[in-house]
Amino acid sequence: ALATAKDLILKDDPVLLDEVAGLVEWPVALMGCIDENFLDVPPEVLTATMRKNQKYFALETYDGELAPKFIVVANKETPDGGAAIVAGNERVLRSRLSDAKFFWHQDQKISLENRLDQLKDITFHAKLGTLAQKMARVKNLAVELAKIIGADQQRVARAAELAKGDLVTEMVGEFPELQGVMGSYYSTQQGEPDDVARAIAE
């Protein structure tokens, strides 16, 4: 009802809904605002921060864009209609999003390609070697498959090379569920073709 009143759509999140329902005995839904200074950060990052750290529900416009609003579920009614609760939650969210924005900008200082050496220090499996070795095998397999289906072998090889580079970024360290998504953003910013970025995301 809150979302509809503002011509917005509640982002479907049944797992979060179940969690919040288990946390509150007298649920009161309130809407807060996201500071516009953070809207240059990818929407997936904003949503992950709100969801993981604060249990906030994200809202979208009818165009599918992330709206600069969120819904928090309080555990009581208050004389001020929740104004103090909303203000407090907006303040906490600003702090959380400041961290996320810092990670976003820090990560862009080092290209995915320059992070690949760090994959040599991550064990994929005791008998199968490091993550770097795994990705070398994936690259070889992907190129062979590309030959069969007529895909661009160089682009396929490039996507396979970079696919796990974001695992050693600050953002994915904080939000593992964004692996691939962040790699796609970073690779696009670093001049990789759109289909390479899309392959990393997928």
N, C-alpha and C positions, 0 to 999 in steps of 0.2 A: 504493500500500500504506500509506503514511504517513497519507494522508487517510482511508482506509477505517478504519484503526485508531482514529481519533478520531471516527468517524461523520460525516465531512465528504466533500464532493465537490470534486475538482479543477476549477477553472474552465477550460473548454476554451480553449486559446490556441495553436493550431498554429504560428503565426509565431514566438512567443516560444520554443516548444519547439525549433524548428529553430535559432534563434539560440543558445540555451543549449547545444544539442548540439554546435554548432560551436565553442563557447568552452572546453569542458572535455574532457580526455582520460580522466579517471578519475572519472566522475560519482558523487557521493555526495549523495543528497537528505536535507536536514535540515529540521525544522519549527521555526519561531520564532513568537513572539507579537507581536501588535499592541497597543500601549499603549491601554487603554480610554479615555484622555483624548481620543483622536482619533476615536472612533466616532460623534461627532455631526457629523462631516464627511461629505458624501455618499459612498456607497460607490464610485461611479464615479471620484471624485477619489483615494480611497485606492488603488484598483486601478491607475489611470493612473500614480500616483507610484511604486508598487512595480514596475510593469512597465517604465516608461520609464527610470527612474533606477537601479534596482537589479537588474532581471531576475529579480524574485521572481514566483512563481506564487501567484495568489490562490485562496482556498478558500471554499466556500459550504456552508451548512447544507442539509439536505434540503428546507427551506422556500424555498430560493432566496435566502436572506439572506447577505450577506458575513460570513464567520466572522472572528473576531479572531485569525487565524493566517495564516501564509504559509509557502511552501516555497522554500528557497534551495538551489541545487545547487553544492556545493563541488567542488573539483578533486582532493581527496585524502582518505584516511582519516586520522584522528588518534587518538592514544592516549586522549583524553578523550571519544571518541565524537562529536566535533563541538561540544562544549559551548562552547568558546571562540569558534568560528566563529559559532555562533548568537548568542551574547552580543554579539559585535562587530557583526553584521548588525542586530540589534535596536537597538543604539545608533545606527547610521547611519540606520536607518529612522525613528527618533524625530526626528532632525534634519530629515530630508526632510519628514516629515509635519507638523512644526512650521511649516515654510514654507508648506505647502499650507493648513494651518488659518489661518495669518495672512492669506493671500490670500482665503480663504473669508469671514473676518470683515470684512476691508477692503472687499471688493466689495459687501457688503450695506449699506455706509454711503451708497452712491449708487444711486438707483433706475435701472432700465433706461431709463426715460423721460428721466431727466436726463443720460443718456449719449448720447442720439441725435444731439445736435449734433456730437459727435466724428466721426460717420460722414461728415460733410461734408468732413472732411479726408483721407478715404481714397479713393483713386482706384480705381474698379471696373474701368474700361477707358478708355483714352485718348479713344476716340470716343463712349463711352457715359456719361461723367461719373463722379460720385462714388457711393459705396455708398448714401448718403442718397437720391440721385436714383433709383438702381436700386430701392430699397425703396418709394419713392413709386409707381413704375410697377407693382411687384408688388402693392401695396395696391389700386391701381385695378383691376387685372386680377382679383384675388382677390374683390373686392366684386362685380364683374360676374358672375363664376362663381357666387358665393353666391346671387345673384338667380335664376340658372337652376335651381340644385338645391334652393333653399329653405332655405339655411343662414342663420344669424343674421349679418346683414351687419355689425353693429357689432362683434361678437366677431371676425369674420374680419378686419375692418379693424384691430382692436387687435392681433391676433396678428401681422399683417404689419408693423405699425409697430414692434413690439418684437423681431421675429425675429432681427435682427442686432445688437441692443444689447449682447449679451454679448461681441462681438468685441473690445470695448475694455475688458474687465475684466482684472484681474491673472491670474485663474485661466486664462482662455482664452488669454491671452498666453503662459502657461507650458505649457499643455496644449491646443493647438489642436484636438485630437481630441474635446474636450469641448464644442465649440461647439454650441449648441442645448440640450444637456443642462443646462449651467449656467444658461442663460437661462430654462429651465423652472423650476429651483429658485428662482432669484432672483425671477421673476415671481410664483410662488406665495407667497413670503414677503412680497411687496409687495402682496398682496391681489387679484391678478388671478384670474379664474375658472379652474377646472380645465381647461376645454376650450381656453382661450387658452394656458395653460402647456403642455398636451399638444401643441398645434399648433407651438409654438416648439421643443419637443424633437424633433418629427418632421420 
